[in-house]
């Protein structure tokens, strides 16, 4: 008995799908790396907040500090959206969550809601846990991992300072904020140089899949693309 061409053949009670690979086309849209912008936004906001915590600005400058870090929220949100489009879920998730933290910082500093400092302290501690989890899976991206390694104690100290009001915790957070800015600026500059010259200039320390993604050929970039979130049927 012949089987009509329009009906997939049935073997052993199971219906076999036709091979659709020859008819499938996946379009990739190259974009510039958004990560230097994301790291620069982290650095600038960390400098402003760190200087405020260290007493460089007067205590009445909290509103000005809040409005100054607001652009970091916008910039890092844009970076997060672009990173999702670039299929980098780790960088995208981190930058989007960083942007939310800057937004909360702006709202509390600018509008001083009741118990705002305590709520912000809890948020910082929650972000500390999140950043620690991100650091545990980001070792292959050494620049991102190093930023996270400084961000974890920085936000932990900020959370303690907000909840307890202890002066030394605020000072530690301010100092770590400046260290975080230095690390983020280095990462941003190294990535920008690499993108401009087409090869690594300053050490970034990629390893594993992150190294292969930059050094590998096109076949490496397209490996398992059919399982990417924008291609497969469900997330």
N, CA, C and O of each residue as an XYZ file, in Angstrom:
940
protein
N       0.853     -1.190      0.000
C       0.000      0.000      0.000
C       0.888      1.238      0.000
O       1.835      1.327      0.781
N       0.586      2.180     -0.864
C       1.380      3.403     -0.937
C       0.827      4.452      0.003
O      -0.372      4.486      0.282
N       1.712      5.308      0.489
C       1.332      6.379      1.410
C       1.317      7.697      0.661
O       2.298      8.005     -0.015
N       0.254      8.497      0.744
C       0.226      9.795      0.046
C       1.382     10.663      0.484
O       1.804     10.626      1.640
N       1.901     11.461     -0.469
C       3.049     12.312     -0.170
C       2.730     13.339      0.916
O       3.638     13.772      1.625
N       1.479     13.737      1.064
C       1.126     14.780      2.023
C       1.031     14.265      3.447
O       0.948     15.061      4.383
N       1.041     12.970      3.628
C       0.900     12.395      4.969
C       2.233     11.810      5.388
O       2.773     10.972      4.665
N       2.802     12.219      6.545
C       4.074     11.649      7.007
C       3.939     10.155      7.207
O       2.899      9.702      7.686
N       4.952      9.367      6.859
C       4.869      7.908      7.002
C       4.762      7.503      8.469
O       5.270      8.176      9.366
N       4.089      6.391      8.675
C       3.906      5.851     10.022
C       4.661      4.555     10.122
O       4.447      3.648      9.318
N       5.550      4.448     11.104
C       6.349      3.239     11.288
C       6.254      2.806     12.739
O       6.567      3.580     13.644
N       5.825      1.576     12.963
C       5.763      1.081     14.331
C       4.816      1.875     15.202
O       5.048      2.023     16.402
N       3.753      2.388     14.610
C       2.777      3.127     15.399
C       3.161      4.564     15.675
O       2.408      5.276     16.340
N       4.319      5.022     15.183
C       4.777      6.396     15.424
C       4.820      7.162     14.116
O       5.272      6.648     13.093
N       4.346      8.396     14.163
C       4.359      9.250     12.977
C       5.678     10.018     12.927
O       6.046     10.669     13.905
N       6.383      9.954     11.823
C       7.683     10.593     11.683
C       7.541     11.919     10.946
O       6.954     11.981      9.866
N       8.078     12.962     11.533
C       8.052     14.279     10.905
C       9.058     14.309      9.746
O      10.123     13.702      9.852
N       8.749     14.990      8.665
C       9.737     15.145      7.586
C      10.893     16.012      8.045
O      10.734     16.839      8.943
N      12.058     15.828      7.434
C      13.234     16.631      7.766
C      13.062     18.032      7.177
O      13.075     18.209      5.959
N      12.901     19.016      8.051
C      12.643     20.388      7.614
C      13.902     21.245      7.572
O      13.818     22.439      7.284
N      15.062     20.667      7.853
C      16.272     21.481      7.949
C      16.608     22.180      6.636
O      17.065     23.322      6.645
N      16.386     21.506      5.508
C      16.725     22.116      4.227
C      15.803     23.283      3.881
O      16.136     24.107      3.029
N      14.641     23.356      4.542
C      13.681     24.432      4.262
C      13.729     25.542      5.307
O      12.988     26.520      5.213
N      14.600     25.391      6.301
C      14.632     26.335      7.418
C      15.714     27.378      7.214
O      16.840     27.048      6.841
N      15.380     28.623      7.454
C      16.343     29.719      7.400
C      16.259     30.506      8.708
O      15.165     30.861      9.148
N      17.407     30.778      9.330
C      17.467     31.557     10.567
C      18.265     32.823     10.293
O      19.438     32.753      9.928
N      17.643     33.963     10.464
C      18.301     35.243     10.216
C      18.844     35.809     11.526
O      18.100     35.974     12.493
N      20.137     36.103     11.551
C      20.772     36.703     12.719
C      21.080     38.162     12.416
O      21.544     38.494     11.325
N      20.819     39.028     13.384
C      21.045     40.460     13.179
C      22.258     40.895     14.010
O      22.150     41.034     15.229
N      23.405     41.111     13.366
C      24.595     41.538     14.128
C      24.377     42.915     14.759
O      23.800     43.805     14.134
N      24.834     43.080     15.980
C      24.780     44.370     16.665
C      26.134     44.647     17.299
O      26.926     43.732     17.523
N      26.390     45.908     17.583
C      27.600     46.252     18.336
C      27.429     45.793     19.780
O      26.317     45.776     20.306
N      28.527     45.424     20.408
C      28.447     44.959     21.792
C      27.982     46.095     22.704
O      28.593     47.163     22.697
N      26.916     45.896     23.490
C      26.453     46.933     24.408
C      27.186     46.932     25.748
O      26.957     47.815     26.575
N      28.063     45.952     25.970
C      28.666     45.785     27.284
C      29.560     46.946     27.728
O      29.521     47.303     28.906
N      30.376     47.563     26.834
C      31.139     48.734     27.299
C      30.244     49.832     27.860
O      30.576     50.435     28.880
N      29.120     50.099     27.210
C      28.183     51.098     27.719
C      27.646     50.682     29.084
O      27.536     51.510     29.988
N      27.312     49.400     29.236
C      26.803     48.924     30.519
C      27.814     49.075     31.637
O      27.470     49.496     32.742
N      29.071     48.729     31.351
C      30.103     48.851     32.379
C      30.398     50.310     32.716
O      30.627     50.645     33.878
N      30.392     51.174     31.707
C      30.610     52.594     31.981
C      29.485     53.162     32.845
O      29.739     53.976     33.732
N      28.255     52.744     32.595
C      27.131     53.203     33.405
C      27.291     52.749     34.855
O      27.026     53.517     35.779
N      27.721     51.510     35.056
C      27.997     51.020     36.415
C      29.060     51.879     37.084
O      28.923     52.262     38.245
N      30.126     52.177     36.333
C      31.249     52.934     36.902
C      30.824     54.339     37.324
O      31.138     54.774     38.431
N      30.115     55.045     36.454
C      29.754     56.433     36.751
C      28.800     56.497     37.937
O      28.990     57.307     38.845
N      27.772     55.644     37.934
C      26.830     55.643     39.053
C      27.512     55.241     40.355
O      27.199     55.791     41.411
N      28.441     54.290     40.293
C      29.148     53.848     41.505
C      30.031     54.955     42.064
O      30.154     55.088     43.282
N      30.649     55.753     41.196
C      31.463     56.879     41.666
C      30.602     57.896     42.392
O      30.973     58.363     43.469
N      29.462     58.246     41.820
C      28.590     59.249     42.431
C      28.093     58.778     43.792
O      28.187     59.512     44.776
N      27.567     57.565     43.854
C      27.034     57.041     45.116
C      28.162     56.830     46.122
O      27.995     57.117     47.307
N      29.323     56.324     45.654
C      30.449     56.109     46.553
C      30.949     57.405     47.171
O      31.244     57.453     48.365
N      31.043     58.446     46.371
C      31.474     59.746     46.905
C      30.477     60.283     47.926
O      30.867     60.894     48.920
N      29.204     60.057     47.681
C      28.175     60.488     48.636
C      28.322     59.735     49.953
O      28.211     60.330     51.025
N      28.572     58.423     49.876
C      28.732     57.628     51.093
C      29.995     57.996     51.857
O      30.042     57.858     53.079
N      31.014     58.460     51.154
C      32.270     58.833     51.806
C      32.267     60.277     52.295
O      33.266     60.740     52.845
N      31.179     60.987     52.107
C      31.076     62.345     52.616
C      31.676     63.407     51.727
O      31.866     64.542     52.164
N      31.983     63.062     50.475
C      32.509     64.062     49.549
C      31.454     65.134     49.296
O      31.770     66.318     49.188
N      30.199     64.704     49.203
C      29.090     65.637     49.042
C      28.434     65.882     50.395
O      28.503     65.046     51.295
N      27.808     67.020     50.519
C      27.078     67.344     51.737
C      25.882     66.396     51.906
O      25.370     65.848     50.930
N      25.458     66.219     53.129
C      24.343     65.313     53.415
C      23.048     65.712     52.743
O      22.159     64.880     52.563
N      22.930     66.979     52.370
C      21.712     67.442     51.702
C      21.731     67.178     50.198
O      20.792     67.552     49.495
N      22.793     66.536     49.698
C      22.930     66.313     48.253
C      22.253     65.031     47.786
O      22.404     64.633     46.631
N      21.496     64.377     48.690
C      20.928     63.075     48.335
C      20.006     63.154     47.115
O      19.979     62.238     46.293
N      19.258     64.243     47.003
C      18.356     64.368     45.854
C      19.146     64.526     44.553
O      18.812     63.922     43.534
N      20.186     65.337     44.603
C      21.025     65.519     43.406
C      21.702     64.209     43.019
O      21.819     63.890     41.836
N      22.150     63.447     44.027
C      22.767     62.150     43.752
C      21.762     61.214     43.087
O      22.093     60.508     42.134
N      20.525     61.215     43.602
C      19.493     60.367     43.025
C      19.243     60.677     41.557
O      19.164     59.771     40.728
N      19.115     61.981     41.236
C      18.865     62.351     39.849
C      20.083     62.077     38.960
O      19.940     61.853     37.758
N      21.271     62.095     39.548
C      22.479     61.835     38.759
C      22.607     60.367     38.387
O      23.122     60.049     37.315
N      22.145     59.456     39.258
C      22.244     58.028     38.938
C      21.068     57.546     38.085
O      21.080     56.415     37.601
N      20.054     58.395     37.898
C      18.907     57.989     37.089
C      19.301     57.590     35.661
O      18.774     56.599     35.156
N      20.214     58.323     34.982
C      20.606     57.882     33.635
C      21.186     56.475     33.596
O      21.061     55.788     32.582
N      21.824     56.029     34.688
C      22.366     54.669     34.713
C      21.251     53.644     34.578
O      21.432     52.608     33.938
N      20.101     53.926     35.176
C      18.943     53.031     35.019
C      18.549     52.906     33.558
O      18.338     51.798     33.063
N      18.448     54.041     32.857
C      18.025     54.031     31.457
C      19.063     53.316     30.591
O      18.722     52.456     29.779
N      20.335     53.682     30.775
C      21.390     53.119     29.942
C      21.509     51.607     30.132
O      21.640     50.867     29.157
N      21.463     51.150     31.378
C      21.638     49.718     31.607
C      20.411     48.918     31.203
O      20.521     47.743     30.853
N      19.247     49.545     31.248
C      18.068     48.865     30.726
C      18.204     48.656     29.220
O      17.876     47.586     28.707
N      18.688     49.676     28.512
C      18.922     49.547     27.071
C      19.954     48.455     26.803
O      19.777     47.638     25.899
N      21.031     48.442     27.588
C      22.069     47.416     27.431
C      21.488     46.024     27.647
O      21.795     45.095     26.900
N      20.649     45.881     28.672
C      20.034     44.590     28.938
C      19.176     44.107     27.778
O      19.234     42.933     27.411
N      18.381     45.001     27.197
C      17.528     44.631     26.068
C      18.374     44.220     24.858
O      18.064     43.241     24.178
N      19.441     44.978     24.600
C      20.313     44.631     23.474
C      21.035     43.308     23.727
O      21.230     42.520     22.802
N      21.429     43.066     24.970
C      22.119     41.811     25.290
C      21.194     40.617     25.124
O      21.642     39.544     24.717
N      19.909     40.782     25.432
C      18.962     39.695     25.162
C      18.919     39.411     23.666
O      18.889     38.253     23.249
N      18.915     40.487     22.848
C      18.920     40.306     21.403
C      20.190     39.655     20.897
O      20.188     39.010     19.849
N      21.288     39.822     21.646
C      22.560     39.206     21.267
C      22.705     37.794     21.832
O      23.774     37.194     21.719
N      21.660     37.265     22.428
C      21.612     35.891     22.948
C      22.561     35.664     24.120
O      23.052     34.551     24.311
N      22.827     36.722     24.915
C      23.684     36.573     26.098
C      22.819     36.773     27.336
O      22.667     37.891     27.829
N      22.259     35.678     27.830
C      21.284     35.781     28.917
C      21.931     36.226     30.221
O      21.290     36.905     31.023
N      23.197     35.852     30.449
C      23.867     36.241     31.695
C      24.069     37.749     31.745
O      23.683     38.399     32.716
N      24.674     38.305     30.698
C      24.911     39.747     30.656
C      23.599     40.515     30.659
O      23.484     41.538     31.333
N      22.604     40.031     29.910
C      21.322     40.725     29.828
C      20.625     40.760     31.187
O      20.122     41.804     31.603
N      20.597     39.627     31.871
C      19.935     39.564     33.177
C      20.637     40.461     34.185
O      19.988     41.179     34.946
N      21.962     40.417     34.188
C      22.709     41.235     35.134
C      22.476     42.722     34.887
O      22.199     43.465     35.829
N      22.583     43.168     33.635
C      22.434     44.585     33.338
C      21.017     45.074     33.624
O      20.838     46.183     34.127
N      20.005     44.258     33.311
C      18.626     44.650     33.586
C      18.381     44.770     35.082
O      17.694     45.692     35.522
N      18.933     43.850     35.874
C      18.754     43.922     37.330
C      19.549     45.080     37.929
O      19.089     45.721     38.874
N      20.731     45.352     37.391
C      21.484     46.535     37.810
C      20.659     47.797     37.565
O      20.613     48.687     38.414
N      20.012     47.871     36.412
C      19.224     49.057     36.085
C      18.080     49.240     37.075
O      17.784     50.364     37.482
N      17.439     48.145     37.461
C      16.373     48.244     38.453
C      16.870     48.728     39.799
O      16.175     49.466     40.496
N      18.081     48.312     40.168
C      18.666     48.771     41.434
C      18.938     50.263     41.406
O      18.701     50.959     42.393
N      19.438     50.763     40.271
C      19.674     52.212     40.172
C      18.366     52.987     40.207
O      18.304     54.078     40.775
N      17.321     52.431     39.605
C      16.021     53.110     39.644
C      15.513     53.207     41.084
O      15.039     54.263     41.502
N      15.609     52.121     41.837
C      15.172     52.148     43.231
C      16.002     53.140     44.050
O      15.467     53.850     44.901
N      17.311     53.183     43.788
C      18.181     54.133     44.487
C      17.752     55.567     44.198
O      17.684     56.398     45.104
N      17.465     55.850     42.933
C      17.004     57.190     42.551
C      15.711     57.546     43.272
O      15.599     58.637     43.831
N      14.739     56.649     43.270
C      13.439     56.953     43.857
C      13.541     57.230     45.347
O      12.908     58.156     45.853
N      14.335     56.433     46.052
C      14.464     56.614     47.505
C      15.225     57.889     47.830
O      14.817     58.642     48.714
N      16.332     58.144     47.126
C      17.122     59.335     47.412
C      16.395     60.612     47.005
O      16.506     61.632     47.686
N      15.667     60.565     45.922
C      15.027     61.784     45.409
C      13.746     62.134     46.149
O      13.445     63.313     46.338
N      12.979     61.115     46.575
C      11.662     61.393     47.148
C      11.553     61.053     48.627
O      10.550     61.388     49.258
N      12.563     60.394     49.198
C      12.632     60.099     50.634
C      11.323     59.552     51.205
O      10.753     60.151     52.117
N      10.840     58.428     50.683
C       9.613     57.847     51.249
C       9.877     57.317     52.661
O      11.024     57.024     52.997
N       8.834     57.190     53.494
C       9.018     56.649     54.854
C       9.635     55.252     54.804
O       9.236     54.417     53.991
N      10.604     55.007     55.674
C      11.307     53.723     55.757
C      12.037     53.378     54.460
O      12.358     52.216     54.209
N      12.294     54.392     53.644
C      12.939     54.137     52.364
C      14.326     53.544     52.511
O      14.708     52.662     51.741
N      15.086     54.018     53.492
C      16.449     53.515     53.675
C      16.449     52.035     54.039
O      17.274     51.272     53.537
N      15.520     51.623     54.919
C      15.455     50.215     55.306
C      15.049     49.331     54.131
O      15.627     48.266     53.914
N      14.048     49.785     53.376
C      13.602     49.004     52.216
C      14.732     48.883     51.196
O      14.942     47.822     50.607
N      15.453     49.979     50.997
C      16.581     49.951     50.059
C      17.672     49.009     50.561
O      18.324     48.324     49.773
N      17.865     48.982     51.882
C      18.847     48.065     52.450
C      18.503     46.613     52.181
O      19.381     45.812     51.860
N      17.214     46.266     52.313
C      16.780     44.890     52.012
C      16.981     44.590     50.528
O      17.403     43.493     50.163
N      16.676     45.571     49.676
C      16.887     45.380     48.243
C      18.356     45.131     47.938
O      18.682     44.247     47.146
N      19.244     45.896     48.556
C      20.679     45.710     48.325
C      21.133     44.318     48.758
O      21.939     43.688     48.074
N      20.625     43.841     49.878
C      21.016     42.503     50.332
C      20.476     41.431     49.381
O      21.156     40.444     49.096
N      19.248     41.634     48.894
C      18.704     40.683     47.916
C      19.535     40.702     46.637
O      19.790     39.655     46.040
N      19.954     41.885     46.222
C      20.792     41.982     45.024
C      22.150     41.325     45.273
O      22.746     40.768     44.351
N      22.634     41.384     46.493
C      23.898     40.720     46.831
C      23.803     39.217     46.578
O      24.714     38.618     46.006
N      22.693     38.613     47.009
C      22.494     37.175     46.782
C      22.423     36.881     45.287
O      23.034     35.932     44.795
N      21.665     37.716     44.572
C      21.537     37.528     43.128
C      22.903     37.645     42.441
O      23.249     36.813     41.602
N      23.674     38.676     42.794
C      24.985     38.880     42.170
C      25.922     37.718     42.485
O      26.725     37.322     41.640
N      25.823     37.171     43.695
C      26.640     36.017     44.042
C      26.299     34.807     43.180
O      27.189     34.081     42.736
N      25.008     34.595     42.946
C      24.595     33.481     42.080
C      25.069     33.703     40.651
O      25.509     32.767     39.983
N      24.977     34.953     40.183
C      25.443     35.257     38.837
C      26.945     35.030     38.716
O      27.420     34.524     37.700
N      27.691     35.403     39.751
C      29.138     35.222     39.726
C      29.510     33.742     39.628
O      30.525     33.385     39.030
N      28.675     32.885     40.224
C      28.986     31.454     40.220
C      28.868     30.833     38.829
O      29.426     29.765     38.577
N      28.138     31.502     37.917
C      27.981     30.947     36.572
C      28.684     31.797     35.514
O      28.607     31.486     34.325
N      29.359     32.854     35.926
C      29.950     33.788     34.957
C      31.466     33.729     34.915
O      32.095     34.643     34.382
N      32.075     32.679     35.460
C      33.541     32.624     35.522
C      34.191     32.635     34.147
O      35.299     33.147     33.986
N      33.507     32.071     33.153
C      34.089     32.054     31.811
C      34.229     33.465     31.248
O      35.103     33.719     30.419
N      33.366     34.391     31.697
C      33.456     35.794     31.282
C      34.177     36.530     32.392
O      33.534     37.121     33.259
N      35.480     36.507     32.384
C      36.258     36.950     33.533
C      36.039     38.422     33.872
O      36.032     38.780     35.050
N      35.860     39.285     32.871
C      35.636     40.702     33.148
C      34.322     40.892     33.894
O      34.265     41.613     34.890
N      33.275     40.249     33.413
C      31.975     40.324     34.078
C      32.047     39.711     35.465
O      31.471     40.238     36.416
N      32.751     38.606     35.575
C      32.901     37.927     36.862
C      33.611     38.812     37.877
O      33.222     38.852     39.044
N      34.651     39.522     37.441
C      35.387     40.394     38.348
C      34.520     41.552     38.828
O      34.578     41.935     39.997
N      33.716     42.107     37.923
C      32.778     43.165     38.322
C      31.817     42.637     39.387
O      31.528     43.323     40.367
N      31.333     41.433     39.188
C      30.414     40.833     40.161
C      31.099     40.578     41.503
O      30.497     40.765     42.560
N      32.367     40.148     41.452
C      33.094     39.864     42.689
C      33.262     41.108     43.556
O      33.322     41.005     44.781
N      33.338     42.281     42.931
C      33.416     43.525     43.693
C      32.016     44.013     44.063
O      31.817     44.592     45.131
N      31.053     43.778     43.181
C      29.683     44.241     43.438
C      29.063     43.524     44.625
O      28.285     44.129     45.363
N      29.386     42.252     44.832
C      28.782     41.489     45.925
C      29.089     42.124     47.285
O      28.147     42.453     48.006
N      30.370     42.317     47.677
C      30.615     42.952     48.973
C      30.168     44.410     49.012
O      29.790     44.907     50.073
N      30.207     45.107     47.870
C      29.789     46.511     47.853
C      28.313     46.640     48.225
O      27.960     47.458     49.074
N      27.449     45.840     47.595
C      26.020     45.927     47.889
C      25.692     45.321     49.245
O      24.729     45.740     49.887
N      26.473     44.344     49.695
C      26.273     43.800     51.036
C      26.546     44.872     52.088
O      25.766     45.036     53.025
N      27.648     45.598     51.936
C      27.976     46.673     52.874
C      26.932     47.791     52.812
O      26.567     48.360     53.841
N      26.450     48.105     51.598
C      25.426     49.139     51.456
C      24.137     48.718     52.143
O      23.471     49.539     52.774
N      23.781     47.436     52.023
C      22.587     46.949     52.695
C      22.691     47.038     54.201
O      21.745     47.454     54.871
N      23.844     46.648     54.742
C      24.065     46.747     56.193
C      24.020     48.197     56.652
O      23.443     48.506     57.694
N      24.632     49.088     55.870
C      24.649     50.507     56.217
C      23.240     51.086     56.249
O      22.902     51.845     57.158
N      22.430     50.741     55.282
C      21.069     51.270     55.232
C      20.193     50.730     56.356
O      19.365     51.456     56.905
N      20.375     49.466     56.695
C      19.528     48.858     57.715
C      19.951     49.224     59.133
O      19.110     49.392     60.016
N      21.256     49.346     59.345
C      21.762     49.588     60.700
C      22.157     51.031     60.957
O      22.169     51.484     62.102
N      22.481     51.755     59.890
C      22.953     53.126     60.077
C      24.372     53.214     60.595
O      24.814     54.293     60.991
N      25.105     52.099     60.603
C      26.487     52.077     61.086
C      27.377     52.823     60.100
O      27.346     52.559     58.898
N      28.173     53.757     60.621
C      28.970     54.621     59.739
C      30.035     53.841     58.981
O      30.273     54.105     57.803
N      30.686     52.871     59.652
C      31.787     52.176     58.985
C      31.295     51.351     57.788
O      32.017     51.186     56.805
N      30.058     50.834     57.880
C      29.521     50.061     56.766
C      29.315     50.958     55.548
O      29.575     50.540     54.419
N      28.848     52.191     55.772
C      28.693     53.128     54.673
C      30.029     53.494     54.060
O      30.140     53.654     52.844
N      31.057     53.630     54.910
C      32.392     53.945     54.399
C      32.944     52.793     53.568
O      33.510     53.014     52.497
N      32.780     51.564     54.058
C      33.228     50.389     53.307
C      32.507     50.304     51.963
O      33.117     50.013     50.934
N      31.197     50.564     51.991
C      30.434     50.531     50.749
C      30.925     51.597     49.779
O      31.028     51.340     48.579
N      31.230     52.793     50.285
C      31.727     53.858     49.426
C      33.061     53.517     48.789
O      33.267     53.753     47.598
N      33.974     52.956     49.590
C      35.283     52.573     49.059
C      35.131     51.472     48.008
O      35.742     51.532     46.940
N      34.311     50.468     48.323
C      34.099     49.379     47.360
C      33.385     49.879     46.103
O      33.580     49.337     45.015
N      32.560     50.914     46.260
C      31.922     51.505     45.090
C      32.942     52.112     44.148
O      32.802     52.001     42.930
N      33.970     52.754     44.696
C      35.025     53.319     43.852
C      35.864     52.213     43.215
O      36.272     52.327     42.060
N      36.120     51.141     43.972
C      36.842     49.994     43.397
C      36.025     49.377     42.265
O      36.568     49.025     41.218
N      34.712     49.249     42.484
C      33.832     48.718     41.447
C      33.892     49.584     40.196
O      33.885     49.067     39.079
N      33.950     50.899     40.379
C      34.036     51.806     39.232
C      35.322     51.578     38.451
O      35.306     51.571     37.220
N      36.437     51.391     39.155
C      37.723     51.155     38.479
C      37.674     49.858     37.668
O      38.096     49.826     36.512
N      37.156     48.790     38.284
C      37.079     47.503     37.591
C      36.151     47.600     36.379
O      36.462     47.063     35.316
N      35.020     48.281     36.535
C      34.066     48.412     35.431
C      34.647     49.243     34.288
O      34.435     48.916     33.120
N      35.376     50.312     34.611
C      35.999     51.134     33.567
C      37.035     50.314     32.805
O      37.114     50.399     31.580
N      37.829     49.521     33.521
C      38.823     48.682     32.841
C      38.133     47.702     31.896
O      38.554     47.536     30.751
N      37.063     47.047     32.382
C      36.353     46.078     31.549
C      35.773     46.758     30.310
O      35.857     46.224     29.204
N      35.181     47.942     30.505
C      34.591     48.664     29.374
C      35.656     49.062     28.366
O      35.460     48.898     27.162
N      36.784     49.585     28.842
C      37.846     50.032     27.954
C      38.465     48.863     27.197
O      38.748     48.967     26.003
N      38.677     47.741     27.904
C      39.263     46.560     27.263
C      38.338     46.013     26.181
O      38.803     45.637     25.105
N      37.037     45.964     26.450
C      36.088     45.462     25.458
C      35.979     46.402     24.265
O      35.830     45.953     23.129
N      36.054     47.718     24.522
C      35.971     48.675     23.435
C      37.203     48.582     22.530
O      37.080     48.614     21.305
N      38.378     48.467     23.129
C      39.597     48.317     22.335
C      39.545     47.044     21.499
O      39.935     47.042     20.331
N      39.070     45.983     22.094
C      38.982     44.711     21.376
C      38.045     44.837     20.180
O      38.335     44.320     19.101
N      36.921     45.527     20.375
C      35.964     45.674     19.282
C      36.512     46.569     18.168
O      36.272     46.311     16.988
N      37.243     47.611     18.537
C      37.775     48.547     17.542
C      38.910     47.937     16.727
O      39.009     48.187     15.525
N      39.768     47.141     17.363
C      40.947     46.604     16.682
C      40.770     45.183     16.168
O      41.613     44.670     15.433
N      39.680     44.559     16.555
C      39.411     43.227     16.038
C      40.160     42.117     16.727
O      40.103     40.973     16.277
N      40.864     42.414     17.806
C      41.564     41.384     18.578
C      41.768     41.899     19.999
O      41.644     43.094     20.265
N      42.080     40.982     20.900
C      42.248     41.360     22.302
C      43.519     42.181     22.487
O      44.604     41.771     22.073
N      43.369     43.350     23.117
C      44.504     44.226     23.393
C      44.873     44.160     24.876
O      46.027     43.900     25.218
N      43.914     44.391     25.738
C      44.104     44.261     27.183
C      43.519     42.927     27.636
O      42.487     42.499     27.119
N      44.164     42.265     28.592
C      43.660     40.947     29.018
C      42.261     41.033     29.598
O      41.972     41.869     30.455
N      41.392     40.144     29.111
C      40.020     40.068     29.607
C      39.791     38.745     30.328
O      38.944     38.655     31.217
N      40.542     37.729     29.946
C      40.485     36.466     30.680
C      39.320     35.574     30.327
O      38.832     34.841     31.187
N      38.857     35.608     29.091
C      37.782     34.693     28.705
C      38.286     33.258     28.716
O      39.464     32.995     28.474
N      37.377     32.338     29.000
C      37.724     30.916     28.954
C      36.486     30.121     28.551
O      35.365     30.628     28.595
N      36.705     28.882     28.162
C      35.586     28.005     27.843
C      34.732     28.544     26.713
O      35.258     29.041     25.717
N      33.406     28.449     26.857
C      32.500     28.902     25.792
C      32.672     30.372     25.441
O      32.532     30.741     24.275
N      32.974     31.225     26.425
C      33.170     32.646     26.141
C      34.375     32.861     25.235
O      34.342     33.724     24.357
N      35.438     32.084     25.438
C      36.625     32.188     24.587
C      36.320     31.699     23.172
O      36.703     32.338     22.192
N      35.626     30.559     23.070
C      35.312     30.005     21.758
C      34.365     30.922     20.984
O      34.434     30.998     19.757
N      33.477     31.619     21.707
C      32.528     32.508     21.043
C      33.233     33.654     20.336
O      32.756     34.141     19.311
N      34.383     34.093     20.886
C      35.128     35.197     20.280
C      36.172     34.687     19.296
O      36.359     35.276     18.232
N      36.846     33.606     19.638
C      37.942     33.105     18.810
C      37.496     32.081     17.764
O      38.224     31.823     16.806
N      36.315     31.499     17.937
C      35.870     30.455     17.025
C      35.352     31.000     15.710
O      35.139     32.204     15.564
N      35.147     30.095     14.742
C      34.633     30.503     13.432
C      33.109     30.576     13.464
O      32.491     30.428     14.518
N      32.514     30.807     12.297
C      31.067     30.997     12.227
C      30.306     29.760     12.679
O      29.228     29.878     13.262
N      30.849     28.578     12.420
C      30.156     27.353     12.827
C      30.007     27.283     14.346
O      29.028     26.734     14.852
N      30.985     27.844     15.077
C      30.890     27.876     16.539
C      29.768     28.814     16.972
O      29.029     28.506     17.907
N      29.636     29.964     16.294
C      28.603     30.932     16.653
C      27.204     30.367     16.433
O      26.271     30.695     17.166
N      27.067     29.513     15.413
C      25.749     28.990     15.062
C      25.445     27.652     15.720
O      24.373     27.085     15.506
N      26.371     27.146     16.513
C      26.164     25.847     17.135
C      24.949     25.894     18.073
O      24.849     26.786     18.916
N      24.053     24.957     17.928
C      22.846     24.837     18.752
C      21.938     26.057     18.660
O      21.146     26.298     19.571
N      22.034     26.841     17.567
C      21.188     28.022     17.447
C      19.714     27.645     17.390
O      18.850     28.445     17.750
N      19.422     26.412     16.933
C      18.025     25.988     16.862
C      17.399     25.835     18.249
O      16.178     25.755     18.380
N      18.244     25.796     19.282
C      17.733     25.681     20.650
C      17.699     27.027     21.371
O      17.319     27.089     22.540
N      18.091     28.110     20.685
C      18.064     29.437     21.294
C      16.629     29.857     21.563
O      15.691     29.384     20.921
N      16.480     30.764     22.536
C      15.140     31.148     22.982
C      14.307     31.766     21.873
O      13.091     31.575     21.847
N      14.929     32.507     20.951
C      14.166     33.144     19.885
C      13.818     32.211     18.738
O      13.110     32.609     17.813
N      14.308     30.967     18.781
C      14.096     30.029     17.686
C      13.166     28.890     18.122
O      12.237     28.528     17.401
N      13.428     28.331     19.309
C      12.611     27.186     19.739
C      11.178     27.632     20.029
O      10.895     28.818     20.198
N      10.305     26.664     20.079
C       8.885     26.940     20.160
C       8.470     27.520     21.511
O       7.535     28.319     21.566
N       9.119     27.151     22.571
C       8.721     27.620     23.897
C       9.957     27.977     24.706
O      11.035     27.425     24.488
N       9.790     28.918     25.653
C      10.895     29.266     26.542
C      11.028     28.245     27.659
O      11.909     28.372     28.510
